Amino acid sequence: MKSQLHVKAGANAGDRARVEQILVSAAEKFAMLDTTVTSRVPDTICCYSERAGSGFAIAARVVDEIVTVDFFDRKDSPRFPAVEDHIISELRRVFGERIYVPRASEIIEPQHTLPVSEASLEFARQHFRYE
């Protein structure tokens, strides 16, 4: 299951930095893994996963004049609701009325169009055991 929030008119550097700070803080609080280097989505701000290769994930990116925050839930992740609630609460505290929950037809799907980077390959070597 996926949900998403938008920061309206949020593509400026200050808003991107505030969204990044909120996600970094949540990732530290909930001991999540920084997987930003693995993103193939243009204009990614940051990405975090519950653990390497499984669990839930959160990500932020810029699309036109909108900052999107994506929540990728997994049914087997009991910590997900607390992480999602924490991030939504912080985003609403910082951005107030500028936070928007898009209808299903307004969700902006990530476009995985960037090539796999050397940094991403190194991340995979470090976090996954290939026999």
N, C-alpha and C positions, 0 to 999 in steps of 0.2 A: 504494500500500500504506500502511496506517495501523497504527501500534502505539500503545500507551498504558501509562502507569504510574499507579498511585494512591498517594498518601500517605494511609495510613489515619488516621482521626481527625485530619485535617490542616486543618480549616477555621478554625483560630484565626489571628489576625493575625500571630503570630510565624512560623508555618509558611508562610503565604502569602508573607511577606517573604523568608524563606530560599529558597523556590522561585523567587521573582522574581530574587533576587540571583544564583542559579545560572544562570538563563536569560539574564540581562543579561550576565553574565561570559562565557558561551559565545558569545553574539551578538557581543560585542566581539572575543573571541579569533578567531572565524571570519568576521569582517566581514559580519555579517548585517544586514538592514534591519529596523528596528522598524516593524511593521505593526499594532501594537496598536489604533491609532485606527480601523482598518478592520473590527474585529471586531463582529459583530452577535450574538455569543453572550453571554448574561447572565453576570455575575460573572467576566468574563475578567480574569486577572491580567496577562498579557502575551502577545504574539505576535511572532514573528520569521520572516522569509522569507530564503531564500538571495539572492534579488534580486527586484525589483519584477515581479510578474506571472508568475514562473516559478521553477522549482527547488523545493527542499523547504521545509517550514515546521515550526516548533515552536510550541506554545502551551500555556499553563497557565490553568486556570480552577477555580472552586469549584463543586461539586455536592453539596448537602447537607453532610455532614461530611467529604467527600473532596476533596482537591486532585488534579486530574487533570493529567497532562502528556501532551500528544498529539504524536506524531511523524508527519508527513505526508511520506513518502518519494516521490521521483521517480527512476525508473530512470536518468535522464540526469544524475544528480547524484553524481559520484564523491566529493564531500566529505561526503555524508550519513553514512556509517558512522562517521567520526571524530567528527562533531558528536554523534551519538546516543550513542556510547560515552563521550564526555566527560561529557555530561549525566547519563547513567545512573550513571557512576562517582561524580560529585559528589553526586547524590541519595542514593545508597547510603552514601556517607561521612557525610553529614549526618543522614539519617533511619534508617539501619540497617534493622532488622527491620520498620519501618513502611512500607517501599517494597514494593509488591505489583504483580506483573504479572498483570493480569486475564485470565481465559480469554475466548475470543471472545464467549461469551454474557454476560460481565460488562462488556464495553466500554460506556462511556457516550458515546453519540453526541452531538456538539455540536448544540444547538438554536439555529439562526440566526433568532431571533425579534425582535431589536431593530431599529428602523428605521435606515436609512442616515443617518448624521450629517453635518452640515455639515463637520466636521473630516475625515471620511472622503472626502467629495467634494473637498475641498481637497487631500488627499493624492493622490487620483487625478489631479487637474489637474497636480500637481507631478511625478508620477512616470510618467505615461503621456501620450503624445502623441496628441491627438485632432485629426484633420484635418477 
